[in-house]
Amino acid sequence: MSDETPELSEGGGPIYRHKPREKPFEPAFGDIQHIQLIEQHIEKHLGEPDFVFHEIISDLVHLDVHIIPPRPERDFYTLVTTGMSARAMKVPEGLEELSYAELLLSLPPDWPLRQEDFENEANYWPVRTLKMLARLPHEYDTWLCEAHTIPNGDPAEPYAPNTKLCCAMLAPPLIVPDEFRELSVTPEMSIHFYGVIPIYQEEMDLKLKKGAEELYDLFDKHEVSELLDVNRKNVAKKRFGLF
């Protein structure tokens, strides 16, 4: 569980450091109707999934990853979780409308996505990261929302040998239709879809020091989105005399 009183970054945002998990394993099973609503939302706005990575045994929430293949108007794979929103996150008082979320990221059209390809962590880590982030709020009684950053370990380590990206930032998804960003289930429940942007250590440091808007502006300038580029430019290096 995260600390009750988190430390603050130089930019004024809270920093939560999660202690080792204390919750026991809790088997979870997918809610068919809930999953079907999300699947219909995905198919309506992004297209029909090529295939789905189903979990065999699930802890706390049943997480699947839907793979939408490239097509002429969207020349990249899109990976979307289902199951994170099966439980409400523990959001701060007054932000109850943000209690439910799912995650997505996109991969280049030549990304290896066959089962045998996933024996290589350089191919599998985006899927692993989505699943880890989607389960994290339920493991630690916390929440995730846009502008949140999550390091890959403490200290952060690169996700795989083929990249120096080592943290993740949640942001409004930029390469999906606006209508996809939120799914209204009931008057009391809306699911928010957040894009996962893998980032560099310097980019996370900049966000913690200057605030999320500073980093968002650089992402906009350099056209950084949830479409993964393992070798993209580090937009925070040598900025503002920080590095």
N, C-alpha and C positions, 0 to 999 in steps of 0.2 A: 504494500500500500504506500502511496506517496506521503511525504511529510505533511503534517497539518498546516504548518506555517512555512511555505517554501522560501528559499532565498530569492533575491531579485537580481536580474541582470542589470548591466549599466543602462540598458534601454528602458528599464522599468518593468519588464515582464517577469513573471514568476518562473523559477527553475525548479522542477520536481526531480528528485533523485529517488528512484524506486529501490526499496530494499528487496532482498530475495523474497520470492513469492512464498506466502504462507498458506494460501488456499490449497486444499487437496484437489486431486483430479475429480472433475464432475462431468460425467458423460452428458453429451448434448445431442439432440436429434433435430433435424430440420423441420420447420413448420411449413408444410407443403403450400398452404394458401399464401403465406407471407412470401415465400420464395417465388411463387408464380407471379405475384404482383410485380416483383422486381424484375423477373425475366421478361414480362410483357413490356415493362418500361425500357429495358435494354433493347429489345427487338424493335420497338417503335422508333427509338431515336438513334440507335447505333447500328442496328442490323442483327441478324440471327447469329448466335454463337456457332463457331465451327465445332467446338467441343468444350467440355467442362471438366476441370480437375476436381473430382469429388473426394472429400475426406472419407476415409473408411471408419476411423475412430476419432471422435471430436471431443475436445475439452472445453467446457463452458458454453461455447457457441459452435454450431456446425458451419464451417467455412468452406465454401466452394469458390473457385475462380473461373469465370466465364471468359472464353477467348473469342473475341469477334475478329474475323479475318480482314485483311486489307480488301478494299474495293476502290473503284476509280476515284470517288470523291473523298475517300479516307484511306490513303495509301500507307497504312500502318496497322499493326495489330493493336487492339484495345483490350486490356484485361480489367475485369470488374469483379469485385467481391460480392457474394451474397451470404448473409448470415451474421455479419457484424451487427446489423440492426435488429436482430432477434431479441436482444436485451437492450434496455436503456443504459446509457452511460451515466456515470455520476458527475453531472455537470454542476457548476456553481449555481447558487440560488439566483433566480431571475433569468436564467438561460435555459429553462426547461425545453424551449422549442428546438434546442440543439442536441437533444438527448439521443437521437438516432442518426447513424451515419453508415455509409459504405464508401469504399475506396476504389480508385482506378489509376492506371497508368498505361502508357502506350509504348510499343516497341517497334523498331524498324521492320520493314516487310521481309527482310532476310534473316530475322532473328531465329535461331534454331529452337523449335518448340516441340519436337518429338520426345516421347518418353525416354528414349535412349540418350537424347541430347542432355537431359537433366542430370545425368551422372556427372556432368561437368558443372561445377558451381558457377563458372563464368556464364553459363546459360540459364541456370536455375534461380540465381539470386533475386531477380525482380519478383518472381512468384513467391519465394520465401519471404521477402520483405513485405509484400502485401499481406500475407497471412499473419506474419508476426505483428504488424501494426494493427490489423483488424481485431486481433485477440487481446492486445495489450490493455485496452481500457477495462476489459472484463476481468483480467487477471489481477489488476492492481487498483480496482475501484477508482478509476480516474476517467479522463475524457480526452478526446482528440477533436480538434477544430482547425479551421484555416489559420495559417501563420504559426502553428505549432511546429517545432522542430524536434526530431528524435535522433540521437546519435546511434550508430551501430556499435554499441558497447561503450564502456567508460574506462579509459579513453576510447574514442571512436577509432575503428579500424576500417580500411577499405572493404567494400562488400565482396570483392573478388579480385583475383590477381590481374584481371584485365581492366581495372579502373582504379582511380584514386577517390572516387565518390565514396563518402563514408557516413553520411547522415541523410535524413529525409525531412522534407518540409511539405506540409499540407497547404494547398492553395485552391482557389476556385478553378475547376478544370477549364482550360482555355481552348481546347480543340474538340469540344463537343457542343451540340446545340444548347442554347441557353435553357431550353425547356427540360433538358436532362438533369440539370443540377439539383433539382428537388422533386421528390415524389410525395404527394399528399396521400396518405393512407386513410386517415380519419381526421376530423376536425382537431383532434388532440395530438395527432402523430404525423410528422413529416420526416422523411428520410433525406438527409443531405448527402450529396455525393462530392467527395473531395479528391482532387488530383494529388498524386504523390510525386514530388519532384526530388529525385536524389541530388544531393548537394555536397560541396566540398567543406572541409573543416573551416577554411577561411570565410566561406559564405555564412556558415552558422555563427561564427564569431562576430561577423559584421551585423547579423540580425540581432544577436544578443546585445551588442554594444550600441547600435544605432536605431534598432527597431525594424519591424517587418517591412514597412513601407519603403525603407531605403533599399532593401534587397529586392522587393517587388519591382521597383523602378529600374534596377539594373537588369532584372530578368526581362522586363518589357523592352528595354533598349537592345538587348542581345538576343531577343526572341527565344528565351528559355521557357519551356512548358513541361507538361507531364510526358511529352514524347522523349524517351530516354536516348541520350547520346553519351556513351561511356567515356568519350574523349572530348567532350565539349569544353569550351573555354571556362576557366575559373573567373567569374565576373567580379570577385571581391579581392583578388590579389593586387597588392600594391595600391589599394584605395585608401584615401583619407589618412595616409601615413600610418596605417595600422599594421602593415605587414612588411 
